[in-house]
Amino acid sequence: MTLDIRAPEFWRLDRVDTELRRVYDICAGCRRCLPLCPSFKVLFDRLDVDAVDGDVEKLPAADVKEVVDLCYQCKLCYNHCPYTPPHRWAVDFPRLMLRARSAEAREKGVTLQDRFLGNTELVGRLGSLTAPISNWMNTVWVNRKFMEMAVGIHARRDLPAFHRETFSRWFDGRKPVPRREPARDRVALFATCSVEYNDPLTGKAAVAVLERNGVDVALPAQRCCGMPYLDGGAVPEAKRLIADNVRSLAEQVRQGREIVVPGPTCSYMLKQEYPWLDGSEDANLVASHTRDLFEYLASLHAQGRLDTSFSNAPGSIAYQLPCHLKAQNMGTRSADVLRLTGAEVEVIERCSAVDGTWGMKKEYFELSMKVAEPLFKDIERAKPDRVATDCPLAALQIHQGTGRAARHPIQILAEAYGLDPERPA
């Protein structure tokens, strides 16, 4: 197995094919991951036809590639797999899928679709600068059909709204919070592109809640985490973003700040993929000091330092646990903290199947909605007062599938405190 991204054989398509077939053969003998995602169902279906009869060497190249294309990097198979390193078979299915995409992209070029979907900063800046016109245009059917033909975003996929005032602009323009005593803790907020351009209220709520709990919040220079580019195999582009983030965030850690992230995909990237892709001492420093937002709040509570004087009861909450939080093996921290407010929280462990850019694509939109049906049904069955998820794309999927707005748990927590996120206290 070669998952060392700096090794020449990582990029050789013949070596990639050999490794794919080796891992497919192990998966075929186990089949533990069959319920997880379309990749495994298709893999086993293709292996079980008479012409192949379980022999991976007879598997057509098109079928080998189809399994790769269907992987949307939920990461759940890694935790599910009994053969991950240090097992001698050393199976790392998600990274193998990334390797296959990256090697193909280097050989054949990154598609226009993946370049567009990967460049969240450019799309976000343009969308915010032209809001609300950009939001109106995203509802115009003719424009959506043009987008589908031009860049491959399905015409019926709901898209996140852009905000004219970005989160960073709000943060830079706000008045300093008066303090009666020095801050006990200091964090650097890695806001995420979603918060920056599409959901600044989540960032504002995060700042309000952290400052309510005596935490000093800084917003350092930052770029996209790199995952959207990585989804499309655009490794050089992803690594440039990562290098910028590593420089900025490592300096924050050296100044005594922990890195706090309100988005599961971005926190996963910083913790797990930055050391792999960047490989520097600073990347490892950043990874070891990164916390998901509710992981951080739960740690404050464990130390007896979280303010639990809530003035507003949120009612019942159906909380969707994002795959990229499950992949971090940190339990249900968001639900645990929400329960401190007196809320009745039902945790729904169903994948939203829109991870990264995959569910946006015209090729996979219908399948994405089909895979997410159990999530939709569980939410409808729960009949909650509120729906919550830490993942902005899961929220998008939930709204499209159920018509119900799913909010970030930090917004619900801010309301439970009685805080106005526009004016942190």
N, C-alpha and C positions, 0 to 999 in steps of 0.2 A: 504494500500500500504506500502511495506517495501523496501526502497532503501537505508537504512542505512547498509553499508557494514560491520559494526562492530556488527550488531545484528545477533544472532544465526539463526533466522527464514529467514534471507536473503538467506541462503544456503540450506534450506529445499526444496526438489524438489516438495513436495505436496503443499507447500505454493506458490512456483513459479508457478505451474500449475494453482492454484486458481487465482492468480493475472493476469496471461496471459489471462485466460478466461474472467475475469472482464473487462480488457482493450479491448480485442477483441470485446466484446459486445458493449462497448461504441463506438468503431471505426465503427462497423457495422451500428450503428444508425446515424452516421455522414457522413462517406465516403468522407470527404473533402480531404483526402490524397491519394485517388485512383490514381491520375496521377503521384505520386512522385516516386514510386519504386516498384519492383516486390513483395515485402512483402505484400503490401496492395491489389494488384490485386489478388494474390493467396488467401489471407485471405477471401476476399469477394466471390471469385469463390467457395471456399470450403464451405462457410457458405450458399451459395445459392442453393446447390444441394438439391434434394427432401428429401434425407435421413436425412439431418440436418435441413433444412428449417429455418435457422436463429437462431437456438438454440445452443448457444456456448457449452452447456453441452453435446451435441451430437457430437461435433467436435472430430474426432479421434485424438489420441495422436500424430500420425505421421503428421497430418495436422497442429497441434499446433506447432510442432517442425519445420516443413518446413518453416513457416513464420519467425521463429527465424533465421534459416539458411540463408534465403534470404536477411536478413538485412545487409547492408554493411556500416552502421554507417555514413551515409551522414549528419545526424542530422537535415535535413530540416523539418521533420515532427514535431519536437518540436516547431519550430517557427510558423509552420502552424496550430498547434493544438489550439483550443479555450478552452481546458480543462486542461491545464498545471497548476501546483501550482502557486498561492494559490487557484485555483478553488477547490471546495470540492471533485471533482472526481480525482484530482491530477494525471493526466496522464503524464507519462514521458516514451514514447515509446522507445527511444534509450537506456536509462539506463535499462529499463526492459529487452530489448534484451540482453544487456551485463550481467545482473543478471542471465538470463536463461542460457547463455553459461557458465558463471562462475560456477554456481551451478552444471551443468552437468559435467564440467571439473573436479571439485573437487570430484564428485562421481565416475566418470568413467576414469579419467585421461585425460591429454591434449594429443591430437593426435600428431604423429610424424610430420605430415604436419604443424600443428600450432606451434609446437616447433621450427621447422626449419624456417618458415616464420617469427616467432616472434623474433628470435635471429639475428637481423640486424647487431649488432656489430660484432659477430663472422663471419657471412657471408661477411660483409664489409671488415673486416681485412684480411680474407683469399683471397678474390677477389682482393684487392689492392696489397697485397704482391705478388700475382702470375700474376698480369697484366703485359703484354697484353695477356698472355696465357689464363687466365680466360675468357677474352672477346672472344677470338677465340673459346674456348671450348663451349661457350654459343651459337655459331652459328652452331655447328656440330649436325646434326639431330640425330645421334645415341646417343650422350650424352644427348640431350634434351629429347628424349624418355625415357632414363634411369632416368632422373630427374623427369619426369612425373610419372613413376612407383614408384620411391623411395620416393619422398617427395611431389608429387601431384601438381607440377607447370606445367601448360599446355605447351605442346611442342611448340605451335605456339605463345605463349605470348612473345612479345618483352621484353627483359630484359635490365635494365640500365647498361651502361658500367662502369667498375671500373677504377680508376686512381691510378697509382703507387705512385705518390706524393699526400698524403691526404691533405685536407685543413689545418688541424691543424699543419702538418709538415711545410707547406708553411708559415703559420702565425708565427710560432715560429722562422723560419729562416730568415724572412724578416728584412730589416733595418728599424730602427725607422724613422718615418716621421718628418722631421724638421718643427717646428712651429714658426711663427712670434709672436704669442701671446698665452696665455694659452687657452686650449680647453674650449668652453662654456658649452658643455654637455659631459656626460660620459655614455657609455652604455656597457653592457656585452652582447656579441653576443652568442645566443644559436644557433649553426650553423645547427643542424639537421644531421642525419645519411646520408641523401641523399647528402648534400653538402660535408660532410666529405669524403665520399668514391666514390660518383658517379658524382658529379657536383661541384667540387671546384671552377670553374669559377664564379658561382653565389655568393659564399662566398667572393671571391676576389673583385667582383664588388660591393658587399655590403660594404666592408671595404673602397674601393676607394670612393664611393659616400658619405658615412658617414664622412670620413675624409675631403673630399672636402668641407663639410658643417660644419667644425670645431668641429666635434664630436670625442672624444677620445674613441677608441674601444679596449676592452679587450676580451680575449677568455678564460673564466674560465674552470676548469675541468667540464666535462659533460658526461652523458651517453645517450643512446637512450631515447626518451621521454616516452616510455612504451606502446604507442598505439598498435604496432604490437603484443605484447604479449596479451594485453587486448582484441584485436580482437578475439583471440583464447580461451579466458577464463582463461588464465594463470595469474591469479591475483597475487599470491605470487611473481612470477618473475617480473611482472610489478611494484609491490610496492617496490621491492628492488631497481630497477632503479630509481624510483621516489624519494625514500628517499635520494639516493646519490645526485640527482639533486637539491633537495630542500636544502640540507645542503650547497652545493656549491653556488647556486644562491641566497639564502637568505643572505649569507655573502656579495655578490656583491651589493645587494640592500642596505645593512647597510653601505656600503662604498660610497653610493650616486649614484649608477649606475641604470639605467633602463635596463630591459632585452628586447632585440630586437631579433625577430625570423623571418627568411625569409621563413618559411614553415607553411602553414595554419593549417595543422593537429597538428603540434607540438605547435603552439601558442594556439590553442584551448585546447589542453591537459593541458598546463601550467595554462591557465586561468580558465578552467571549471572543469577539472577532478582531478587536483592535490588536491584541497581542499576536494573533495569528497573521493578520495582514500586514501590520506595521513591524512587529517584532522588536521594537526598540525598548530600552529600559524605561523610557517615559511612557510608552504605551502600556507596559505592565503596571507602572505606577498609577496611571489613570484607571485602569481596570480594577485594581485592588481598592481604590477609593471611590468607586461609583456605587450609588444606591438608587434603586427605584424609589420614587417619592414616598409611597406608603410603606415600603421597607424601612425607610428612614424614620417616618412618623411612628411606626410600630416599635422601632428601637428606642425612641424617646419615651414611649409609654413603658417599655420594659425597664427603663431606668427610673421610672416614677417622675418623669419630667414633662409629660404631655398634659396640657390643660384639658380636663374632661368636664369643665363647667359649660355644658351645652344648654342653650336656651330654647331651641326649636327642635321638636321631634320630627324626623324625616318620614315616619310611617314605614310601610313595608317596601323592601327593595329587592328586585331581582337583579343579581349581580353576575354578569358574564365574566368568567375568569379567562383572560386572554392567553392564547397559546404561548406567547413569548414571556409571560410571567411564569406559567407552568414549567417552561423550559429552564427557568432560573432556579428551580427547586427551592422556592421561598415560601411555599404555602399560600394561604389566602389572606395576605396582610391587609389588603384594602377592605375586605369584608370584616376582618377582625376589628379594624379601627372604626369602621362605620357602626358596628354593633355597640361601641362605647357610647354612641349618641342615644341609645335606646331603640334604635331601628331594628326591625325584624328583617334579617338579610338571608335570602335564599341564594346560594351559590350555584350557578349553572355552568357546568364544565362541558361546554359544547363549542366546537371551533366555528368561527364566523366564515372561514374559507374565502377571505378576501385579502389574506396576508400580502403585504408589500404591493407590488404592481399587478400581480397575477389576476386578481378578481376584476381589475379594471379592463382587461384586454377583451377584445371582441371574441376571441377564440374560446375564452373560458368563463365569460359572464354567466351564461345559462347554467353551466356546471357548478359554478360558485354558489349560485342561489339554491341549487338543488342540494348541495352538500350542507348548506346552512339551515335547511328546513327543520332538523331536530332542534336547533337553537330557537328558531321562531316559535315552534310548537311549545317548547318548555316555557318560554316567556308568556305566551298567551295563557297557558295552563296556570301559571303562578298568579295571574291577575294582580300584579303589584301596584302600589301607588307610584313607584318610580322604577326606572330601569337604569342601570349603571354599568359602565365598563371603562377600563383605563385606556383601551385601544381606540383611537379615533376612526380607524377603518372598520372595526367591529361595530362602532356606533353608527356609521354610515350604512352598513349592511343591515343592522337591526332595524333602523328606520325604514329602509327600503322594503324589508320583508314583513314588518309588522305595523308600520305606520306610527310606531311609538318612538319618541325621542329618548336616546340613551345618553346620559350625561357622565362626565368624568366624576369619579367619587370625590375628588377634591372640591368640586363645586357644591356637592351635597354637604360635605363637612363644613365648608365655609358658611353655608346657610344655617347649619345646626348651631354654629357659634353665634349666629346673628351678625356676621360680617358683611360689609359691602365691599366686594372685590375691587371696585373702582377706587376705593379709598381705604387701603389696608390700615389696620390699627394695631 
